[in-house]
Amino acid sequence: MNNLFFADAECPNCGGNCGNGGRGDTFYCPSCGWKGKIDGAENDMKFIEEYIRFCMERDKEDEHG
């Protein structure tokens, strides 16, 4: 199973909304066509991935009682 992680950010080029399309840390802006990485996004992605792992482990423990 592939993990999808949707993220939105403010486009550094035009200030509009951009997103990663559910995969990776490359963002795309539909307003101006900008494509690239958002400064600091790597740290945010790591934090969110760790939190998702924590929630999955917690849910597994709850299922096994």
All heavy atoms as TSV, in Angstrom:
chain	resi	resn	atom	element	x	y	z
A	1	MET	N	N	0.835	-1.181	0.000
A	1	MET	CA	C	0.000	0.000	0.000
A	1	MET	C	C	0.876	1.239	0.000
A	1	MET	O	O	1.796	1.369	0.780
A	1	MET	CB	C	-0.892	-0.033	1.240
A	1	MET	CG	C	-1.755	1.183	1.390
A	1	MET	SD	S	-2.835	0.960	2.810
A	1	MET	CE	C	-2.704	2.579	3.512
A	2	ASN	N	N	0.607	2.163	-0.884
A	2	ASN	CA	C	1.345	3.422	-0.932
A	2	ASN	C	C	0.729	4.415	0.025
A	2	ASN	O	O	-0.486	4.515	0.129
A	2	ASN	CB	C	1.314	4.007	-2.340
A	2	ASN	CG	C	2.104	3.176	-3.311
A	2	ASN	OD1	O	3.081	2.556	-2.939
A	2	ASN	ND2	N	1.676	3.152	-4.550
A	3	ASN	N	N	1.580	5.137	0.732
A	3	ASN	CA	C	1.096	6.157	1.653
A	3	ASN	C	C	0.951	7.474	0.914
A	3	ASN	O	O	1.875	7.933	0.260
A	3	ASN	CB	C	2.066	6.333	2.823
A	3	ASN	CG	C	2.088	5.116	3.701
A	3	ASN	OD1	O	1.081	4.476	3.894
A	3	ASN	ND2	N	3.240	4.794	4.236
A	4	LEU	N	N	-0.214	8.062	1.010
A	4	LEU	CA	C	-0.444	9.375	0.447
A	4	LEU	C	C	-0.450	10.376	1.580
A	4	LEU	O	O	-1.030	10.140	2.635
A	4	LEU	CB	C	-1.782	9.428	-0.285
A	4	LEU	CG	C	-1.888	8.621	-1.557
A	4	LEU	CD1	C	-3.303	8.718	-2.124
A	4	LEU	CD2	C	-0.898	9.103	-2.589
A	5	PHE	N	N	0.186	11.486	1.357
A	5	PHE	CA	C	0.219	12.541	2.348
A	5	PHE	C	C	0.021	13.858	1.614
A	5	PHE	O	O	0.893	14.307	0.882
A	5	PHE	CB	C	1.557	12.532	3.107
A	5	PHE	CG	C	1.702	13.717	3.998
A	5	PHE	CD1	C	0.985	13.800	5.163
A	5	PHE	CD2	C	2.538	14.754	3.652
A	5	PHE	CE1	C	1.089	14.908	5.982
A	5	PHE	CE2	C	2.659	15.862	4.453
A	5	PHE	CZ	C	1.933	15.945	5.626
A	6	PHE	N	N	-1.143	14.437	1.780
A	6	PHE	CA	C	-1.451	15.684	1.098
A	6	PHE	C	C	-1.031	16.858	1.963
A	6	PHE	O	O	-1.358	16.915	3.142
A	6	PHE	CB	C	-2.944	15.775	0.783
A	6	PHE	CG	C	-3.371	14.784	-0.262
A	6	PHE	CD1	C	-3.842	13.540	0.096
A	6	PHE	CD2	C	-3.275	15.094	-1.606
A	6	PHE	CE1	C	-4.223	12.623	-0.866
A	6	PHE	CE2	C	-3.651	14.184	-2.571
A	6	PHE	CZ	C	-4.135	12.948	-2.203
A	7	ALA	N	N	-0.304	17.788	1.360
A	7	ALA	CA	C	0.141	18.980	2.068
A	7	ALA	C	C	-0.115	20.202	1.202
A	7	ALA	O	O	0.030	20.158	-0.013
A	7	ALA	CB	C	1.626	18.879	2.404
A	8	ASP	N	N	-0.510	21.272	1.847
A	8	ASP	CA	C	-0.709	22.544	1.176
A	8	ASP	C	C	0.237	23.565	1.781
A	8	ASP	O	O	0.624	23.455	2.940
A	8	ASP	CB	C	-2.147	23.043	1.333
A	8	ASP	CG	C	-3.144	22.175	0.594
A	8	ASP	OD1	O	-2.798	21.675	-0.486
A	8	ASP	OD2	O	-4.266	22.022	1.094
A	9	ALA	N	N	0.596	24.573	1.002
A	9	ALA	CA	C	1.479	25.632	1.471
A	9	ALA	C	C	1.184	26.894	0.684
A	9	ALA	O	O	0.461	26.868	-0.314
A	9	ALA	CB	C	2.940	25.227	1.291
A	10	GLU	N	N	1.752	27.985	1.139
A	10	GLU	CA	C	1.646	29.239	0.400
A	10	GLU	C	C	2.749	29.280	-0.642
A	10	GLU	O	O	3.914	29.046	-0.339
A	10	GLU	CB	C	1.788	30.419	1.354
A	10	GLU	CG	C	1.647	31.758	0.670
A	10	GLU	CD	C	1.756	32.912	1.641
A	10	GLU	OE1	O	1.280	32.782	2.780
A	10	GLU	OE2	O	2.341	33.933	1.256
A	11	CYS	N	N	2.372	29.582	-1.861
A	11	CYS	CA	C	3.343	29.648	-2.949
A	11	CYS	C	C	4.319	30.797	-2.691
A	11	CYS	O	O	3.895	31.932	-2.472
A	11	CYS	CB	C	2.622	29.866	-4.275
A	11	CYS	SG	S	3.747	30.096	-5.673
A	12	PRO	N	N	5.623	30.523	-2.715
A	12	PRO	CA	C	6.599	31.593	-2.493
A	12	PRO	C	C	6.697	32.565	-3.669
A	12	PRO	O	O	7.258	33.646	-3.535
A	12	PRO	CB	C	7.912	30.836	-2.302
A	12	PRO	CG	C	7.714	29.539	-2.978
A	12	PRO	CD	C	6.251	29.224	-2.875
A	13	ASN	N	N	6.106	32.196	-4.804
A	13	ASN	CA	C	6.171	33.045	-5.995
A	13	ASN	C	C	5.004	34.034	-6.056
A	13	ASN	O	O	5.205	35.231	-6.227
A	13	ASN	CB	C	6.206	32.180	-7.250
A	13	ASN	CG	C	6.471	32.974	-8.500
A	13	ASN	OD1	O	7.357	33.807	-8.535
A	13	ASN	ND2	N	5.681	32.719	-9.520
A	14	CYS	N	N	3.766	33.534	-5.908
A	14	CYS	CA	C	2.598	34.399	-6.087
A	14	CYS	C	C	1.744	34.549	-4.831
A	14	CYS	O	O	0.829	35.349	-4.801
A	14	CYS	CB	C	1.726	33.883	-7.230
A	14	CYS	SG	S	0.811	32.367	-6.848
A	15	GLY	N	N	2.005	33.737	-3.796
A	15	GLY	CA	C	1.221	33.815	-2.566
A	15	GLY	C	C	-0.053	32.997	-2.597
A	15	GLY	O	O	-0.792	32.959	-1.619
A	16	GLY	N	N	-0.311	32.310	-3.711
A	16	GLY	CA	C	-1.491	31.449	-3.804
A	16	GLY	C	C	-1.267	30.130	-3.076
A	16	GLY	O	O	-0.234	29.904	-2.452
A	17	ASN	N	N	-2.244	29.252	-3.159
A	17	ASN	CA	C	-2.132	27.940	-2.531
A	17	ASN	C	C	-1.457	26.966	-3.481
A	17	ASN	O	O	-1.785	26.914	-4.664
A	17	ASN	CB	C	-3.512	27.392	-2.161
A	17	ASN	CG	C	-4.127	28.164	-1.022
A	17	ASN	OD1	O	-3.433	28.649	-0.138
A	17	ASN	ND2	N	-5.435	28.287	-1.039
A	18	CYS	N	N	-0.511	26.202	-2.948
A	18	CYS	CA	C	0.120	25.150	-3.732
A	18	CYS	C	C	0.099	23.872	-2.903
A	18	CYS	O	O	-0.118	23.907	-1.698
A	18	CYS	CB	C	1.542	25.529	-4.152
A	18	CYS	SG	S	2.691	25.875	-2.813
A	19	GLY	N	N	0.304	22.745	-3.547
A	19	GLY	CA	C	0.245	21.470	-2.855
A	19	GLY	C	C	1.200	20.470	-3.457
A	19	GLY	O	O	1.787	20.691	-4.514
A	20	ASN	N	N	1.340	19.339	-2.758
A	20	ASN	CA	C	2.268	18.307	-3.202
A	20	ASN	C	C	1.592	17.190	-3.990
A	20	ASN	O	O	2.252	16.248	-4.398
A	20	ASN	CB	C	3.027	17.726	-2.011
A	20	ASN	CG	C	2.158	16.860	-1.126
A	20	ASN	OD1	O	0.941	16.947	-1.160
A	20	ASN	ND2	N	2.786	16.032	-0.316
A	21	GLY	N	N	0.295	17.256	-4.171
A	21	GLY	CA	C	-0.407	16.227	-4.932
A	21	GLY	C	C	-0.469	14.888	-4.222
A	21	GLY	O	O	-0.783	13.877	-4.821
A	22	GLY	N	N	-0.150	14.871	-2.948
A	22	GLY	CA	C	-0.247	13.646	-2.170
A	22	GLY	C	C	1.047	12.865	-2.039
A	22	GLY	O	O	1.120	11.888	-1.325
A	23	ARG	N	N	2.090	13.292	-2.705
A	23	ARG	CA	C	3.357	12.548	-2.653
A	23	ARG	C	C	4.542	13.496	-2.607
A	23	ARG	O	O	4.590	14.480	-3.328
A	23	ARG	CB	C	3.509	11.659	-3.878
A	23	ARG	CG	C	2.456	10.600	-3.966
A	23	ARG	CD	C	2.714	9.713	-5.168
A	23	ARG	NE	N	1.606	8.815	-5.372
A	23	ARG	CZ	C	1.512	7.622	-4.822
A	23	ARG	NH1	N	2.445	7.173	-4.046
A	23	ARG	NH2	N	0.475	6.858	-5.065
A	24	GLY	N	N	5.504	13.155	-1.780
A	24	GLY	CA	C	6.780	13.853	-1.773
A	24	GLY	C	C	6.742	15.260	-1.221
A	24	GLY	O	O	5.751	15.711	-0.675
A	25	ASP	N	N	7.870	15.942	-1.389
A	25	ASP	CA	C	7.992	17.289	-0.844
A	25	ASP	C	C	8.159	18.345	-1.932
A	25	ASP	O	O	8.593	19.448	-1.680
A	25	ASP	CB	C	9.137	17.365	0.160
A	25	ASP	CG	C	10.472	16.986	-0.441
A	25	ASP	OD1	O	10.512	16.576	-1.608
A	25	ASP	OD2	O	11.493	17.102	0.264
A	26	THR	N	N	7.803	17.997	-3.176
A	26	THR	CA	C	7.805	18.962	-4.255
A	26	THR	C	C	6.384	19.513	-4.386
A	26	THR	O	O	5.432	18.752	-4.528
A	26	THR	CB	C	8.246	18.331	-5.585
A	26	THR	OG1	O	9.572	17.810	-5.424
A	26	THR	CG2	C	8.245	19.347	-6.700
A	27	PHE	N	N	6.266	20.834	-4.306
A	27	PHE	CA	C	4.965	21.487	-4.356
A	27	PHE	C	C	4.741	22.099	-5.734
A	27	PHE	O	O	5.684	22.483	-6.415
A	27	PHE	CB	C	4.885	22.574	-3.277
A	27	PHE	CG	C	4.787	22.003	-1.899
A	27	PHE	CD1	C	5.901	21.501	-1.248
A	27	PHE	CD2	C	3.568	21.969	-1.236
A	27	PHE	CE1	C	5.813	20.967	0.019
A	27	PHE	CE2	C	3.469	21.441	0.033
A	27	PHE	CZ	C	4.588	20.933	0.661
A	28	TYR	N	N	3.481	22.191	-6.131
A	28	TYR	CA	C	3.077	22.742	-7.418
A	28	TYR	C	C	2.025	23.817	-7.182
A	28	TYR	O	O	1.114	23.628	-6.395
A	28	TYR	CB	C	2.474	21.651	-8.310
A	28	TYR	CG	C	3.356	20.437	-8.448
A	28	TYR	CD1	C	3.248	19.369	-7.581
A	28	TYR	CD2	C	4.317	20.382	-9.453
A	28	TYR	CE1	C	4.065	18.266	-7.698
A	28	TYR	CE2	C	5.141	19.271	-9.578
A	28	TYR	CZ	C	5.013	18.218	-8.700
A	28	TYR	OH	O	5.835	17.124	-8.811
A	29	CYS	N	N	2.133	24.939	-7.875
A	29	CYS	CA	C	1.157	26.021	-7.763
A	29	CYS	C	C	0.330	26.080	-9.035
A	29	CYS	O	O	0.867	26.367	-10.107
A	29	CYS	CB	C	1.849	27.361	-7.513
A	29	CYS	SG	S	0.666	28.720	-7.386
A	30	PRO	N	N	-0.977	25.828	-8.927
A	30	PRO	CA	C	-1.820	25.894	-10.126
A	30	PRO	C	C	-2.044	27.325	-10.617
A	30	PRO	O	O	-2.377	27.531	-11.782
A	30	PRO	CB	C	-3.133	25.255	-9.670
A	30	PRO	CG	C	-3.149	25.425	-8.191
A	30	PRO	CD	C	-1.713	25.404	-7.752
A	31	SER	N	N	-1.836	28.319	-9.750
A	31	SER	CA	C	-2.079	29.718	-10.143
A	31	SER	C	C	-0.990	30.263	-11.064
A	31	SER	O	O	-1.281	30.886	-12.080
A	31	SER	CB	C	-2.178	30.607	-8.909
A	31	SER	OG	O	-3.259	30.212	-8.110
A	32	CYS	N	N	0.273	30.037	-10.691
A	32	CYS	CA	C	1.363	30.642	-11.469
A	32	CYS	C	C	2.282	29.616	-12.131
A	32	CYS	O	O	3.169	29.973	-12.888
A	32	CYS	CB	C	2.196	31.577	-10.591
A	32	CYS	SG	S	3.203	30.747	-9.338
A	33	GLY	N	N	2.096	28.333	-11.818
A	33	GLY	CA	C	2.916	27.295	-12.424
A	33	GLY	C	C	4.225	27.021	-11.703
A	33	GLY	O	O	5.020	26.200	-12.153
A	34	TRP	N	N	4.463	27.688	-10.559
A	34	TRP	CA	C	5.695	27.459	-9.802
A	34	TRP	C	C	5.757	26.008	-9.339
A	34	TRP	O	O	4.747	25.392	-9.017
A	34	TRP	CB	C	5.739	28.397	-8.593
A	34	TRP	CG	C	6.924	28.174	-7.717
A	34	TRP	CD1	C	8.156	28.693	-7.873
A	34	TRP	CD2	C	6.981	27.348	-6.551
A	34	TRP	NE1	N	8.991	28.245	-6.882
A	34	TRP	CE2	C	8.297	27.409	-6.052
A	34	TRP	CE3	C	6.057	26.544	-5.894
A	34	TRP	CZ2	C	8.696	26.720	-4.922
A	34	TRP	CZ3	C	6.459	25.853	-4.765
A	34	TRP	CH2	C	7.770	25.948	-4.289
A	35	LYS	N	N	6.969	25.455	-9.324
A	35	LYS	CA	C	7.200	24.079	-8.871
A	35	LYS	C	C	8.514	24.076	-8.103
A	35	LYS	O	O	9.518	24.628	-8.562
A	35	LYS	CB	C	7.297	23.153	-10.075
A	35	LYS	CG	C	7.658	21.733	-9.751
A	35	LYS	CD	C	7.740	20.932	-11.050
A	35	LYS	CE	C	8.409	19.609	-10.837
A	35	LYS	NZ	N	8.569	18.863	-12.084
A	36	GLY	N	N	8.505	23.477	-6.916
A	36	GLY	CA	C	9.741	23.396	-6.145
A	36	GLY	C	C	9.487	22.954	-4.718
A	36	GLY	O	O	8.406	22.495	-4.368
A	37	LYS	N	N	10.511	23.091	-3.911
A	37	LYS	CA	C	10.428	22.712	-2.500
A	37	LYS	C	C	10.236	23.963	-1.658
A	37	LYS	O	O	10.753	25.022	-1.978
A	37	LYS	CB	C	11.688	21.973	-2.077
A	37	LYS	CG	C	11.840	20.667	-2.830
A	37	LYS	CD	C	12.959	19.838	-2.318
A	37	LYS	CE	C	13.025	18.578	-3.172
A	37	LYS	NZ	N	13.629	17.481	-2.502
A	38	ILE	N	N	9.488	23.804	-0.588
A	38	ILE	CA	C	9.218	24.902	0.330
A	38	ILE	C	C	10.267	24.856	1.438
A	38	ILE	O	O	10.479	23.799	2.047
A	38	ILE	CB	C	7.803	24.782	0.942
A	38	ILE	CG1	C	6.734	24.710	-0.140
A	38	ILE	CG2	C	7.544	25.903	1.931
A	38	ILE	CD1	C	6.476	25.983	-0.882
A	39	ASP	N	N	10.935	25.981	1.692
A	39	ASP	CA	C	11.929	26.024	2.763
A	39	ASP	C	C	11.294	25.628	4.087
A	39	ASP	O	O	10.238	26.138	4.447
A	39	ASP	CB	C	12.515	27.433	2.897
A	39	ASP	CG	C	13.412	27.789	1.729
A	39	ASP	OD1	O	13.953	26.868	1.087
A	39	ASP	OD2	O	13.572	29.000	1.464
A	40	GLY	N	N	11.935	24.713	4.796
A	40	GLY	CA	C	11.436	24.256	6.084
A	40	GLY	C	C	10.452	23.112	5.989
A	40	GLY	O	O	10.097	22.522	6.990
A	41	ALA	N	N	9.989	22.785	4.808
A	41	ALA	CA	C	8.992	21.731	4.658
A	41	ALA	C	C	9.540	20.371	5.081
A	41	ALA	O	O	8.797	19.527	5.560
A	41	ALA	CB	C	8.485	21.658	3.222
A	42	GLU	N	N	10.858	20.161	4.925
A	42	GLU	CA	C	11.433	18.872	5.298
A	42	GLU	C	C	11.199	18.586	6.777
A	42	GLU	O	O	10.834	17.475	7.162
A	42	GLU	CB	C	12.932	18.831	4.996
A	42	GLU	CG	C	13.281	18.938	3.532
A	42	GLU	CD	C	13.382	20.381	3.051
A	42	GLU	OE1	O	13.417	21.313	3.887
A	42	GLU	OE2	O	13.398	20.576	1.837
A	43	ASN	N	N	11.388	19.590	7.627
A	43	ASN	CA	C	11.175	19.402	9.063
A	43	ASN	C	C	9.705	19.140	9.372
A	43	ASN	O	O	9.383	18.299	10.207
A	43	ASN	CB	C	11.665	20.624	9.844
A	43	ASN	CG	C	13.164	20.757	9.790
A	43	ASN	OD1	O	13.884	19.786	9.589
A	43	ASN	ND2	N	13.643	21.966	9.946
A	44	ASP	N	N	8.816	19.862	8.692
A	44	ASP	CA	C	7.390	19.640	8.897
A	44	ASP	C	C	7.002	18.237	8.469
A	44	ASP	O	O	6.242	17.555	9.155
A	44	ASP	CB	C	6.561	20.657	8.104
A	44	ASP	CG	C	6.712	22.072	8.637
A	44	ASP	OD1	O	7.162	22.244	9.786
A	44	ASP	OD2	O	6.384	23.008	7.888
A	45	MET	N	N	7.510	17.794	7.323
A	45	MET	CA	C	7.177	16.460	6.821
A	45	MET	C	C	7.657	15.383	7.792
A	45	MET	O	O	6.940	14.428	8.063
A	45	MET	CB	C	7.797	16.229	5.443
A	45	MET	CG	C	7.291	17.167	4.364
A	45	MET	SD	S	5.680	16.747	3.756
A	45	MET	CE	C	6.110	15.499	2.569
A	46	LYS	N	N	8.859	15.543	8.333
A	46	LYS	CA	C	9.380	14.564	9.291
A	46	LYS	C	C	8.495	14.503	10.522
A	46	LYS	O	O	8.156	13.424	11.007
A	46	LYS	CB	C	10.813	14.910	9.693
A	46	LYS	CG	C	11.816	14.647	8.612
A	46	LYS	CD	C	13.203	15.057	9.052
A	46	LYS	CE	C	14.190	14.960	7.902
A	46	LYS	NZ	N	15.503	15.437	8.266
A	47	PHE	N	N	8.094	15.658	11.041
A	47	PHE	CA	C	7.236	15.704	12.219
A	47	PHE	C	C	5.907	15.018	11.950
A	47	PHE	O	O	5.430	14.216	12.751
A	47	PHE	CB	C	6.996	17.155	12.659
A	47	PHE	CG	C	5.963	17.284	13.727
A	47	PHE	CD1	C	6.276	16.981	15.042
A	47	PHE	CD2	C	4.672	17.694	13.420
A	47	PHE	CE1	C	5.316	17.080	16.028
A	47	PHE	CE2	C	3.712	17.795	14.396
A	47	PHE	CZ	C	4.027	17.496	15.711
A	48	ILE	N	N	5.307	15.322	10.807
A	48	ILE	CA	C	4.001	14.740	10.474
A	48	ILE	C	C	4.114	13.242	10.256
A	48	ILE	O	O	3.265	12.474	10.710
A	48	ILE	CB	C	3.398	15.453	9.250
A	48	ILE	CG1	C	3.061	16.899	9.647
A	48	ILE	CG2	C	2.183	14.723	8.723
A	48	ILE	CD1	C	2.720	17.801	8.490
A	49	GLU	N	N	5.179	12.769	9.591
A	49	GLU	CA	C	5.382	11.330	9.398
A	49	GLU	C	C	5.530	10.623	10.739
A	49	GLU	O	O	4.980	9.539	10.943
A	49	GLU	CB	C	6.595	11.087	8.518
A	49	GLU	CG	C	6.370	11.442	7.069
A	49	GLU	CD	C	7.644	11.387	6.244
A	49	GLU	OE1	O	8.735	11.118	6.804
A	49	GLU	OE2	O	7.547	11.613	5.028
A	50	GLU	N	N	6.278	11.230	11.672
A	50	GLU	CA	C	6.438	10.638	12.996
A	50	GLU	C	C	5.094	10.572	13.722
A	50	GLU	O	O	4.789	9.581	14.390
A	50	GLU	CB	C	7.438	11.441	13.822
A	50	GLU	CG	C	8.867	11.270	13.365
A	50	GLU	CD	C	9.834	12.178	14.124
A	50	GLU	OE1	O	9.443	12.782	15.136
A	50	GLU	OE2	O	10.984	12.294	13.674
A	51	TYR	N	N	4.299	11.616	13.590
A	51	TYR	CA	C	2.992	11.640	14.249
A	51	TYR	C	C	2.066	10.580	13.663
A	51	TYR	O	O	1.363	9.889	14.398
A	51	TYR	CB	C	2.356	13.028	14.135
A	51	TYR	CG	C	1.035	13.115	14.847
A	51	TYR	CD1	C	0.988	13.114	16.234
A	51	TYR	CD2	C	-0.151	13.164	14.134
A	51	TYR	CE1	C	-0.222	13.164	16.897
A	51	TYR	CE2	C	-1.368	13.215	14.794
A	51	TYR	CZ	C	-1.402	13.220	16.165
A	51	TYR	OH	O	-2.608	13.263	16.818
A	52	ILE	N	N	2.086	10.415	12.352
A	52	ILE	CA	C	1.260	9.391	11.713
A	52	ILE	C	C	1.679	8.006	12.197
A	52	ILE	O	O	0.842	7.162	12.509
A	52	ILE	CB	C	1.338	9.497	10.171
A	52	ILE	CG1	C	0.626	10.769	9.711
A	52	ILE	CG2	C	0.758	8.265	9.499
A	52	ILE	CD1	C	0.836	11.102	8.253
A	53	ARG	N	N	2.996	7.763	12.268
A	53	ARG	CA	C	3.492	6.474	12.783
A	53	ARG	C	C	3.019	6.243	14.213
A	53	ARG	O	O	2.574	5.154	14.567
A	53	ARG	CB	C	5.017	6.437	12.726
A	53	ARG	CG	C	5.564	5.602	11.605
A	53	ARG	CD	C	7.047	5.338	11.738
A	53	ARG	NE	N	7.861	6.532	11.821
A	53	ARG	CZ	C	8.264	7.265	10.794
A	53	ARG	NH1	N	7.908	6.920	9.584
A	53	ARG	NH2	N	9.003	8.323	10.959
A	54	PHE	N	N	3.109	7.283	15.041
A	54	PHE	CA	C	2.663	7.189	16.429
A	54	PHE	C	C	1.186	6.809	16.483
A	54	PHE	O	O	0.795	5.912	17.238
A	54	PHE	CB	C	2.893	8.522	17.153
A	54	PHE	CG	C	2.147	8.637	18.444
A	54	PHE	CD1	C	2.611	7.999	19.585
A	54	PHE	CD2	C	0.973	9.372	18.516
A	54	PHE	CE1	C	1.914	8.100	20.782
A	54	PHE	CE2	C	0.268	9.469	19.699
A	54	PHE	CZ	C	0.739	8.833	20.843
A	55	CYS	N	N	0.355	7.465	15.671
A	55	CYS	CA	C	-1.080	7.183	15.668
A	55	CYS	C	C	-1.379	5.762	15.198
A	55	CYS	O	O	-2.245	5.088	15.765
A	55	CYS	CB	C	-1.823	8.186	14.790
A	55	CYS	SG	S	-1.861	9.847	15.484
A	56	MET	N	N	-0.651	5.297	14.191
A	56	MET	CA	C	-0.858	3.933	13.693
A	56	MET	C	C	-0.492	2.908	14.760
A	56	MET	O	O	-1.209	1.930	14.963
A	56	MET	CB	C	-0.067	3.711	12.413
A	56	MET	CG	C	-0.615	4.500	11.241
A	56	MET	SD	S	0.394	4.414	9.756
A	56	MET	CE	C	0.180	2.699	9.309
A	57	GLU	N	N	0.620	3.131	15.459
A	57	GLU	CA	C	1.031	2.203	16.517
A	57	GLU	C	C	0.035	2.229	17.663
A	57	GLU	O	O	-0.312	1.189	18.222
A	57	GLU	CB	C	2.434	2.557	16.999
A	57	GLU	CG	C	3.505	2.247	15.984
A	57	GLU	CD	C	4.885	2.738	16.400
A	57	GLU	OE1	O	5.043	3.189	17.565
A	57	GLU	OE2	O	5.798	2.696	15.568
A	58	ARG	N	N	-0.438	3.428	18.023
A	58	ARG	CA	C	-1.419	3.558	19.096
A	58	ARG	C	C	-2.698	2.822	18.732
A	58	ARG	O	O	-3.273	2.109	19.547
A	58	ARG	CB	C	-1.705	5.038	19.340
A	58	ARG	CG	C	-2.755	5.287	20.412
A	58	ARG	CD	C	-3.283	6.690	20.370
A	58	ARG	NE	N	-3.958	6.887	19.091
A	58	ARG	CZ	C	-4.188	8.049	18.548
A	58	ARG	NH1	N	-3.779	9.146	19.128
A	58	ARG	NH2	N	-4.816	8.143	17.398
A	59	ASP	N	N	-3.151	2.975	17.471
A	59	ASP	CA	C	-4.369	2.314	17.038
A	59	ASP	C	C	-4.217	0.803	17.027
A	59	ASP	O	O	-5.161	0.071	17.349
A	59	ASP	CB	C	-4.788	2.819	15.663
A	59	ASP	CG	C	-5.234	4.273	15.703
A	59	ASP	OD1	O	-5.440	4.816	16.810
A	59	ASP	OD2	O	-5.327	4.893	14.618
A	60	LYS	N	N	-3.025	0.311	16.655
A	60	LYS	CA	C	-2.775	-1.141	16.682
A	60	LYS	C	C	-2.889	-1.667	18.101
A	60	LYS	O	O	-3.469	-2.714	18.335
A	60	LYS	CB	C	-1.379	-1.450	16.148
A	60	LYS	CG	C	-1.305	-1.684	14.682
A	60	LYS	CD	C	0.095	-2.146	14.318
A	60	LYS	CE	C	0.288	-2.149	12.837
A	60	LYS	NZ	N	1.661	-2.502	12.494
A	61	GLU	N	N	-2.304	-0.941	19.061
A	61	GLU	CA	C	-2.364	-1.356	20.461
A	61	GLU	C	C	-3.792	-1.365	20.959
A	61	GLU	O	O	-4.187	-2.264	21.702
A	61	GLU	CB	C	-1.506	-0.434	21.326
A	61	GLU	CG	C	-0.016	-0.602	21.094
A	61	GLU	CD	C	0.820	0.399	21.870
A	61	GLU	OE1	O	0.265	1.173	22.679
A	61	GLU	OE2	O	2.035	0.419	21.642
A	62	ASP	N	N	-4.591	-0.382	20.545
A	62	ASP	CA	C	-5.998	-0.323	20.953
A	62	ASP	C	C	-6.780	-1.508	20.398
A	62	ASP	O	O	-7.656	-2.045	21.060
A	62	ASP	CB	C	-6.636	0.984	20.492
A	62	ASP	CG	C	-6.156	2.184	21.298
A	62	ASP	OD1	O	-5.543	1.981	22.375
A	62	ASP	OD2	O	-6.391	3.314	20.852
A	63	GLU	N	N	-6.476	-1.938	19.181
A	63	GLU	CA	C	-7.161	-3.074	18.567
A	63	GLU	C	C	-6.856	-4.366	19.305
A	63	GLU	O	O	-7.708	-5.243	19.394
A	63	GLU	CB	C	-6.741	-3.220	17.106
A	63	GLU	CG	C	-7.304	-2.161	16.189
A	63	GLU	CD	C	-6.783	-2.285	14.767
A	63	GLU	OE1	O	-6.051	-3.255	14.479
A	63	GLU	OE2	O	-7.115	-1.417	13.951
A	64	HIS	N	N	-5.626	-4.481	19.819
A	64	HIS	CA	C	-5.216	-5.714	20.488
A	64	HIS	C	C	-5.547	-5.684	21.971
A	64	HIS	O	O	-5.328	-6.659	22.663
A	64	HIS	CB	C	-3.719	-5.959	20.266
A	64	HIS	CG	C	-3.418	-6.298	18.856
A	64	HIS	ND1	N	-3.215	-5.334	17.898
A	64	HIS	CD2	C	-3.287	-7.489	18.215
A	64	HIS	CE1	C	-2.966	-5.917	16.734
A	64	HIS	NE2	N	-3.013	-7.217	16.901
A	65	GLY	N	N	-6.049	-4.575	22.462
A	65	GLY	CA	C	-6.561	-4.418	23.807
A	65	GLY	C	C	-5.567	-4.563	24.846
A	65	GLY	O	O	-5.551	-4.836	25.912
